[in-house]
Amino acid sequence: MTVNADRPLAPPVHSSARAWTVTAAVVGAVVVVFLDKALLGIVANPVREDLGLSSTAFGALGSASYVLQLIACLGLGLLANRVSPRLLLLASGVLWAIGQAPAVLATAAVALVVSRLVVGAAEGPVVPLLHTVAYSWFPNERRGLPASLITSGSAVAKVALLPALTVVVVAFGWRSGFLTVGVLALVWTVIWCAVGRMGPFATESTPVGAEAPARWTRLLRSRTFLVAAFAYFAQGALAAVVFTWLPSYFENGLGFTATASGLLYALPSAMGIVALLGCGSLGDRMLRRGTGSRTVRGIAGGLVLAASGALLCVLPWVSSTVVAIAVLVLGYGFSVTVNTVTLPMIAEIAPAAKRAGALAVLIAAGSCAGIVSPLITGLILDSTSSPTAGYTTAFLMCGGLLALAGLLFAAVADPERDAVAR
């Protein structure tokens, strides 16, 4: 019996039940990762009071989370091109839990810095690896909704779990928050060991006569990748400020109690869930009906980001507390849709063998922003006499950057062009 070498391989089979089981585990990881990130904002005031930190020093603490996160994201993300993402995620989960110990035992700021560095290193590659695993279970035209669900994990963390974690911190002290996150990380690691697997689309067939996979230089220099990285950088700067400083803005700038600030902290993320699921499912439906990815993910996605950034730019001129909260809820909530357009778009233009590395480089752009934006916000707060003015100035800067990035993304991103060019 002979086999025709020129016959294209049959397309992978999509297993719905297993795909969504793995996706649920992936979303669970994102929930715990972003609960950890959001925790830093919840404990901002008690940590500053207990350890005697200035706003600049606490901003530097927030930035520390992103230093090793950037290095680990690039290093382990690229390693995932050769080593199973499942195994890398298991190792990250264990380190992620262990890294909470210095914070639980902290009596000085240096212990918190060590904790943030270790946890940042553990969490750095998690998001690109999780997207890589999830995309291995879905074809291109069905990846928008999984991407939305994965990103929604950060919102679920703040909407469903952060209020409870706030009560724990208020009742038992800020160290209890880090202990809780460490336990949740261990629980997730056990679950992932049981259900985490790569899917049938991990290695997609290449049509007969297609060119060899793209060199890294060609992929990373493509216009689509560059504007996607800029968009991810801009939203990453905003997200880092929100994670580190938003509860403090509600408490110190708008006058709410610590408990109320923790509850309000969930509102932008609740809007994010609506925006993500709506944009992700609508985008997938349009793609399946034949609308081009440039239109669905490039133009429409970029305009949504630009509108989000423009909305945040008006915050310094808002005097009403209710309107200020509404602006933040809508502006930040719709900004997280960057994940439903940039990540699937890069997965679309990158060869399957290089997908994890490409996603890691993209997400590293957001980590770069996270290194500087909390620190800059702390410097702004220490240099202004009015806390409210300091916070709103930081949101103005982030909003302007996001608006510019969204417009560039809408004008330039074209996955059909750059996928063919590879």
N, C-alpha and C positions, 0 to 999 in steps of 0.2 A: 504494500500500500504506500503510495507516494503522497506527499503533501505539497501543495502549490505554495511556494515561498512568497509569490507575489500577491496572494490573496490577503486582503486586509483582515486583521484580527476582529473577532466579534466584539461589539461594544460591551463594557462591563455591565453586569446585572445589578440593578438598584434594589437592595433589600430594605424595605421600608421599616419593619419592626426593629431590626438590629440597628439601622441607621439612627433612628430616633432614640433608641436606648443609649447609644454612645453619645449622641448629641446632648441628652439629658445629663450625662456624667460630665461632659465638657462644660455645660452651663453651670453645673455645680461648682466646678473649679473656679470659674469666673466670679461666681457669687462670693466665694471665700477670699479670693485675691482682692476684690474691690471692697469687701468689708474691711479688710486690713488697711487699705488705702484710706477709706473713709474714717476709720478709727482715729487716725492722726488728727483730723479736724475736730472730732468730738473731744479729745483729751487736750486740745491746745491750751485752753485757759488753765485747767488744773495743773498741767505739766509746767507751764510758765511760772505759775505761782509757787509750786512745790520746789522747783529747781532754780528759781530766780533767773529765768531766761528773758532776754529782750525779744522784741518781735523779729529783729534781724537774726538772732541766734536760733529762734524757733523756725524761721524760714529756711535757715541753713540745714536744720534737722530734716525738714521736709524735702529739701533738695538732695540730701544724702541718700534717700531711698532710691534715687534714680541714677546714682553714679555707677555702682556695680550692676544695676539693672541694665544699663546700656551695654556694658561689656559682655555680660552674660547673655543678653538677648542676641547680640551679634555672634558671639563665639558658639553658644550651644545651638542657636538657630541654624547656623551654617553647618554645624556638626550633624544636625538632623537630616542633612542630605545623604549622610552615610550611616548614621545610627538610628534605630527605631525611635520615633517621637514618643511612643508609649513608654519606653524605658527611661528616656530623659525626663518625662513628666513624673514618673515614679520617684526618681532621684530628687527632682525639684520639690515634690510634695514633702518628703522627709526633711530636707534642708529648710524648707519654708516653716515647718512646725518648730524645729530646733531653734531657728533664728528668733523666735519670740521670747526665749528664755532670758536673754540679757535685759530686755525691757521689763519683764515681770520682776526681776531682782534688782532693778536699777535704783541706785541712790545718788547718781550723778549723771550729768548730761552725756558723758562719754559712753556709758552703757547703752543709752538710747541710740547713739550714733552707731555703735557696733551692731545693735539689733537691726537698725534700718539698713545698714550696708549688707548684712547677711540675708535679710528677707528680700532686699532688692535684687541680690544676686540670684536667689531662688525663684523669684517671680519674673525676672527679666525675660526668659525664653518661653514662659508659660503661654502667653496669648498667641504668638505665632504658631507654637506647637499645637495648641488646641484648635486653631483654625485649620491647620494642615490636616489634623486627624479628622475633623468634621467634614472638610471638603473631600476627603478620600471616600466618603460615603454618598456623595451627591454629584450629579453631572453639573456642568457650568450653569445651565438655565434654571437650576433649582438651588443655587447656593445663596441667594439673597436672603431667604427666610432663615436658614441656619445661621448665617452671619448676624442677622438681626437678633435672633434668640441668644446667641453667644454674647453679643454686646449688651442685651437686656439683662444679662446676669449681673452687671454692675448696678443697674437700676433696681433689680430685685433685692440686692444686698442692702441698698439704702432704704427701700420702701418697706420690705418685709422684716428685715433683721436689725437694721440700724436703730430703730426706736427701742427695741428690746435691749440691744447692746448699750444704748444710752442710759437706760434704767439701771443696768448692771454697773456701769461706770459711776453713776451718781450714788448708787447705794453702797458699793464696795471699793471704790477708788479706781483711779485710772489704770493701775497695773492689772486689774481683773479683766479689762478689755483685751489686753494682749494675751493673757492666759486663755481666754475664751476662743480667740482666733486660732491659737496654737492647737487647741483640742480639735476644732473644726477641720484644720488642715490635716491632722492625722486621720480623722474619720474619712475625709475625701480620699486620701492616699490608699486606704484599705479598699474602698469602693472601686477606685480606678484599677487597682491590681486585679479585681475580679472581672470587670466589664470592658476595660479599655482595649481596643483593638483597631488596627488600620483596616480601611474598607477597600472595595474593589476598584475604586477610582484613584488609588494611591499611585498607580503607574498606568497612565492612559496611553493607549496605542497611538503610534505616529503613522499617518498616512504614507503609503508607498511613494517614494520619490521626494519626501519632505526633506528639508535641510537638517543638518545636524543641530543639536540643541545649541541655543545661543550662548555666546561667551558672556561672562558676567559684565564686562565693560559695555557691551551692546545693550544688555537688558537694563542696567542701572543708569545708562545715559539716555534712554528713550524718554521722549517728552512726557509720555503718560506717567512713567515712574517718577520723574522729577516733580511734576505738579502734584501727584498723589502724595509724595513724601512731604512737600511743602504744606499741603492741606492737613496731613496727619500731624506735622509739627505744630501748626497753628492751633489745632484743637487740643493737642497734648499740653500746650502751654496753658490754655484755659482750664482743662481738666485738673492739672496739678494745682492751680490756684484754688479751684473749687474744693478739691479734696483736703487741702491744707488750711484754707482760710474761710470758707463759706459759713460754717457754724459761728466762728468768731465775728463775722460781719453781722449775722443775725443778732448776736448777743451784744456786741460792743457798738455796732453801727446803728442797729434798728431797735435796740432796747429790749429784746426778748430774754426770757430766762434760759438757763442751760438746757433744761428739759425741752422747752418749746423750740429752742434752736435745733436740737437734735431731730425733732419731729418735722420741722420745716425743711431741714436738710434733705428729706426724702422727696419733697415736691418736684424739684427739677428732674429727678430720676424717674418719677412716676410719669411725667410728660415724656421723658426719653423712651420709656417702654412703648407708649402710644405711637411716637414718631417712628421708632425702629420697626415695630411690627407692621405699621401701615405702609411705610416706604419700602420695606423689604419684601412684603407679600405683593404689593402693587408692582414693584420692579420685576419680580419673577414672572408675574402674569403677563406683563408687557413683553418681556423677552421671549416667553413661550409663544406669543402671538406674532413674533417676527420683528418687533421693534429693535433697532440696533442698540448695542451696549453703549455706544457713545451718547445716544440720546437719553437712555434710561439712567445710566450710572454717571456719565460725564456731565452733560448739560443740566439735567434736572437735579442731580445730586449736588453739583457745584452751586447752583442758584439757591438751594436750600441752605447750604453752608454760608453763603454770602448774606442771605437774609438774617440768619441767626446772629452773625457777627455785627451786622448793622443795628440790630435791635439792642444788643448789649452796649453799643456806643452811646445810646441816649441815657444810660443809667445815671451819669453825674448830674443830669438836669431834671431828674425825677424827685419830687419832694414828698409824694405820698408813699407811705409804707406799703400799702396794698399794691400799688402800681409797681413799685420797685421789685417786690416779690414776683409779680406777674411777668415782668421783663426778664428776670433771672430764670424763671421756670420755662418760659418759651425759648429764650435765647440759648440757654445751655441744653435744654431738652432736645431741641432739633439739631444742635451741633453734633450730637453723638451719632447721627446718621452718617457721619464720615466713614464709619466702619462698614456700613452696608454697601458703600460704593467703592471705596479705595481697596479694601481687602479682596473682595471678589474680582475686582478689575485686575489687580496684580496677579492673582491666581490664574486669571484668564490669559494674560500675556506671557507668564513665565512657564517654561517647560515643567512638567510634573516632577521631574527629578530635582529641580532647583526651586520648587515652590516654597518649601519651608525656609530656605535661606533668603529668598526674595521677600517673603512676609516678615522675616526677622529684621531685615534692613529697613523695611518700611516702618515697622513698629519702633525700631531704635530711634527713628527721627522724632517720634513722640517723647521718648525717654530723654533725648537731648533737650527738648523744651522743658521737661520736668526738672532738669538739673538747675535751670536758671530762674524759672518764673516764680516759684515760691520764695526764693531768696530776694529777688527784685521786689516782690510785694512786701516782704518784711522791711526792706530798706525804705520803701515808700511810706509805710506806716510809721516808722520811726522818725521820718523827716517831715511829716505833716502834723499840724496841731489838731486837726479834726479826724478821728478814726473813720467816720463816714466818707470823708473826702479821699482818704487814702485807699480804702477798699474800692470805691467807685472808679478812681483813677486806674487802678489795676485792671478792673473789668473793661474799662474803655480801651486800654492798650491791647488786651487780649481780643476784644471784639473787633477792633480795627484790623489786626493781623488776620483774623479768621475771615473777615469780609473780603480782604484782598486775595487770600488763598482760594476762597470759594470762586471768585470771579475768574482767576487764572485757571482753576481746574475746569470750570465750565467751558472756557475758551479753547483749551489746549488738549485735554485728555481725550484720547481716541484709541481704545484698545484694539479695534479691528485693524487699524493701520499698523500699530506697533506689534501686534501678534503676528501679522503677515510678514513684517520686516525682520522678525527674528530669525 
